[in-house]
Each structure stands twice: as structure tokens, then as C-alpha cells.
Amino acid sequence: MKDKLLTEAFKAMENAYAPYSNYHVGSSILTKDGVITHGANIENASYGASNCGERSAIFATYSKGYRKEDIEGIAIVTDGDILAGPCGICRQVLSELLNLDTPIYLSNKKEEKTTNIQELMPMMFGRKDLDDRL
């Protein structure tokens, strides 16, 4: 699964639109029924309107009707010189939309790391923090 997802994420990275940072990110998600969904970072001159590759992929997966229990794994790749994890906003999104132990595969073609959202974001803020207010 890991090798296939990383290969698909590097393919997705080819669709990145990054004229400002020139930093390309690709992501792929595999669901339990074998569907692979892709995402790439898409920048905008109004930087806040940009979207990261992993959020593009997870939002596309949810838009197809899948939910966290349907997701087998996610790969996130960059063309950077150092291995990079998801940014803070992406970690927050993934903490709600992935199971805590869903494998997250990171790569920049030079190195790879397997992790999960619980390792990337200890003490995450989520629904449990709002339950008494709902």
C-alpha cells in the first residue's frame, strides 16, 4: 500500500499550482474499496485562499461520500530538500477526518517516514473539547 500511495502522490504533485512558493505538494488517499483520490497544493495571490495538497485530497475523498472509517492510508509528498510533515492547519483537519492510527506516509524522494495523526498532533483539539457545548 505504501509504495502505491507514494507513487500516486508524486503523480498528483505534477498538478500542483505553486507560482509563488515554487514548493509542490502531492497527496493520495486509498479507501478500503480500492479507490485512490489525489490532491495537490493550489496557491493563490491571496495566500489565505490557497489549499494544501493533503487537504485537497481529504476534502475530495469526503466529497465522494467516504469517511474516516473508509480510509486505509494517506501519502503526502513534496519536492523539498528536507522531509516535511503537514502544516498546522492540515494537521488539525486530518485530526478530525482520519482515524488516529491511519498510516500517513511522507516522502520527498530522498527519505520516507511512516507516522499517524496521533503522533503528529498530540493533545489535538477536536469534538471531545466541544461535546459539553453541543
Contacts in CASP RR format, 6 or more apart in sequence:
PFRMAT RR
TARGET T0000
AUTHOR 0000-0000-0000
METHOD contacts of the structure
MODEL  1
MKDKLLTEAFKAMENAYAPYSNYHVGSSILTKDGVITHGANIENASYGAS
NCGERSAIFATYSKGYRKEDIEGIAIVTDGDILAGPCGICRQVLSELLNL
DTPIYLSNKKEEKTTNIQELMPMMFGRKDLDDRL
1 30 0 8 1.000
1 72 0 8 1.000
1 73 0 8 1.000
1 103 0 8 1.000
2 75 0 8 1.000
2 103 0 8 1.000
2 105 0 8 1.000
2 112 0 8 1.000
2 114 0 8 1.000
4 30 0 8 1.000
4 36 0 8 1.000
5 28 0 8 1.000
5 29 0 8 1.000
5 30 0 8 1.000
5 36 0 8 1.000
5 73 0 8 1.000
5 74 0 8 1.000
5 75 0 8 1.000
5 105 0 8 1.000
6 28 0 8 1.000
6 75 0 8 1.000
6 77 0 8 1.000
6 105 0 8 1.000
6 107 0 8 1.000
6 112 0 8 1.000
8 28 0 8 1.000
8 36 0 8 1.000
8 38 0 8 1.000
8 75 0 8 1.000
9 26 0 8 1.000
9 27 0 8 1.000
9 28 0 8 1.000
9 38 0 8 1.000
9 75 0 8 1.000
9 76 0 8 1.000
9 77 0 8 1.000
9 105 0 8 1.000
9 107 0 8 1.000
10 26 0 8 1.000
10 77 0 8 1.000
10 107 0 8 1.000
10 109 0 8 1.000
11 28 0 8 1.000
11 38 0 8 1.000
12 26 0 8 1.000
12 27 0 8 1.000
12 28 0 8 1.000
12 38 0 8 1.000
12 39 0 8 1.000
12 40 0 8 1.000
12 53 0 8 1.000
12 57 0 8 1.000
13 24 0 8 1.000
13 25 0 8 1.000
13 26 0 8 1.000
13 40 0 8 1.000
13 77 0 8 1.000
13 78 0 8 1.000
13 79 0 8 1.000
14 40 0 8 1.000
15 26 0 8 1.000
15 38 0 8 1.000
15 39 0 8 1.000
15 40 0 8 1.000
16 24 0 8 1.000
16 25 0 8 1.000
16 26 0 8 1.000
16 40 0 8 1.000
16 41 0 8 1.000
16 42 0 8 1.000
16 53 0 8 1.000
17 40 0 8 1.000
17 41 0 8 1.000
17 42 0 8 1.000
17 43 0 8 1.000
18 24 0 8 1.000
18 25 0 8 1.000
18 41 0 8 1.000
18 43 0 8 1.000
19 43 0 8 1.000
20 43 0 8 1.000
20 45 0 8 1.000
20 47 0 8 1.000
21 43 0 8 1.000
23 41 0 8 1.000
23 78 0 8 1.000
23 79 0 8 1.000
23 80 0 8 1.000
24 40 0 8 1.000
24 41 0 8 1.000
24 78 0 8 1.000
24 79 0 8 1.000
25 40 0 8 1.000
25 41 0 8 1.000
25 52 0 8 1.000
25 53 0 8 1.000
25 54 0 8 1.000
25 76 0 8 1.000
25 77 0 8 1.000
25 78 0 8 1.000
26 38 0 8 1.000
26 39 0 8 1.000
26 40 0 8 1.000
26 41 0 8 1.000
26 53 0 8 1.000
26 54 0 8 1.000
26 57 0 8 1.000
26 76 0 8 1.000
26 77 0 8 1.000
26 78 0 8 1.000
27 38 0 8 1.000
27 39 0 8 1.000
27 40 0 8 1.000
27 53 0 8 1.000
27 54 0 8 1.000
27 56 0 8 1.000
27 57 0 8 1.000
27 58 0 8 1.000
27 74 0 8 1.000
27 75 0 8 1.000
27 76 0 8 1.000
27 77 0 8 1.000
28 36 0 8 1.000
28 37 0 8 1.000
28 38 0 8 1.000
28 39 0 8 1.000
28 57 0 8 1.000
28 74 0 8 1.000
28 75 0 8 1.000
29 36 0 8 1.000
29 37 0 8 1.000
29 57 0 8 1.000
29 58 0 8 1.000
29 61 0 8 1.000
29 71 0 8 1.000
29 73 0 8 1.000
29 74 0 8 1.000
29 75 0 8 1.000
30 36 0 8 1.000
30 71 0 8 1.000
30 72 0 8 1.000
30 73 0 8 1.000
30 74 0 8 1.000
31 37 0 8 1.000
31 61 0 8 1.000
31 66 0 8 1.000
31 70 0 8 1.000
31 71 0 8 1.000
31 72 0 8 1.000
32 70 0 8 1.000
32 71 0 8 1.000
32 72 0 8 1.000
33 70 0 8 1.000
34 72 0 8 1.000
35 64 0 8 1.000
35 66 0 8 1.000
37 57 0 8 1.000
37 60 0 8 1.000
37 61 0 8 1.000
37 64 0 8 1.000
37 66 0 8 1.000
38 57 0 8 1.000
38 60 0 8 1.000
39 53 0 8 1.000
39 54 0 8 1.000
39 56 0 8 1.000
39 57 0 8 1.000
39 60 0 8 1.000
40 53 0 8 1.000
40 56 0 8 1.000
41 50 0 8 1.000
41 51 0 8 1.000
41 52 0 8 1.000
41 53 0 8 1.000
41 56 0 8 1.000
42 50 0 8 1.000
42 51 0 8 1.000
42 53 0 8 1.000
42 56 0 8 1.000
43 50 0 8 1.000
44 50 0 8 1.000
52 86 0 8 1.000
52 87 0 8 1.000
52 89 0 8 1.000
52 90 0 8 1.000
53 76 0 8 1.000
53 90 0 8 1.000
54 74 0 8 1.000
54 76 0 8 1.000
54 86 0 8 1.000
54 90 0 8 1.000
54 93 0 8 1.000
54 94 0 8 1.000
55 89 0 8 1.000
55 90 0 8 1.000
55 93 0 8 1.000
57 74 0 8 1.000
58 74 0 8 1.000
58 93 0 8 1.000
58 94 0 8 1.000
58 97 0 8 1.000
58 98 0 8 1.000
61 71 0 8 1.000
62 97 0 8 1.000
68 97 0 8 1.000
68 98 0 8 1.000
68 99 0 8 1.000
68 102 0 8 1.000
69 99 0 8 1.000
71 98 0 8 1.000
71 99 0 8 1.000
71 102 0 8 1.000
72 102 0 8 1.000
72 103 0 8 1.000
73 102 0 8 1.000
73 103 0 8 1.000
73 104 0 8 1.000
73 105 0 8 1.000
74 94 0 8 1.000
74 98 0 8 1.000
74 102 0 8 1.000
74 103 0 8 1.000
74 104 0 8 1.000
74 105 0 8 1.000
75 104 0 8 1.000
75 105 0 8 1.000
75 106 0 8 1.000
75 107 0 8 1.000
76 85 0 8 1.000
76 86 0 8 1.000
76 104 0 8 1.000
76 105 0 8 1.000
76 106 0 8 1.000
76 107 0 8 1.000
77 106 0 8 1.000
77 107 0 8 1.000
77 108 0 8 1.000
77 109 0 8 1.000
78 84 0 8 1.000
78 108 0 8 1.000
79 108 0 8 1.000
79 109 0 8 1.000
80 108 0 8 1.000
81 108 0 8 1.000
81 110 0 8 1.000
82 108 0 8 1.000
83 106 0 8 1.000
83 107 0 8 1.000
83 108 0 8 1.000
83 110 0 8 1.000
83 111 0 8 1.000
83 112 0 8 1.000
83 113 0 8 1.000
84 106 0 8 1.000
84 108 0 8 1.000
85 106 0 8 1.000
85 120 0 8 1.000
86 94 0 8 1.000
86 104 0 8 1.000
86 120 0 8 1.000
88 121 0 8 1.000
91 117 0 8 1.000
91 120 0 8 1.000
91 121 0 8 1.000
91 124 0 8 1.000
92 121 0 8 1.000
92 124 0 8 1.000
92 125 0 8 1.000
94 104 0 8 1.000
94 117 0 8 1.000
94 120 0 8 1.000
94 121 0 8 1.000
95 117 0 8 1.000
95 121 0 8 1.000
95 124 0 8 1.000
95 125 0 8 1.000
95 126 0 8 1.000
96 126 0 8 1.000
96 127 0 8 1.000
98 104 0 8 1.000
98 116 0 8 1.000
98 117 0 8 1.000
100 116 0 8 1.000
100 117 0 8 1.000
100 118 0 8 1.000
101 116 0 8 1.000
101 118 0 8 1.000
102 116 0 8 1.000
102 117 0 8 1.000
103 114 0 8 1.000
103 115 0 8 1.000
103 116 0 8 1.000
104 114 0 8 1.000
104 115 0 8 1.000
104 116 0 8 1.000
104 117 0 8 1.000
104 120 0 8 1.000
105 112 0 8 1.000
105 113 0 8 1.000
105 114 0 8 1.000
106 112 0 8 1.000
106 113 0 8 1.000
106 114 0 8 1.000
106 115 0 8 1.000
107 113 0 8 1.000
117 124 0 8 1.000
118 124 0 8 1.000
END
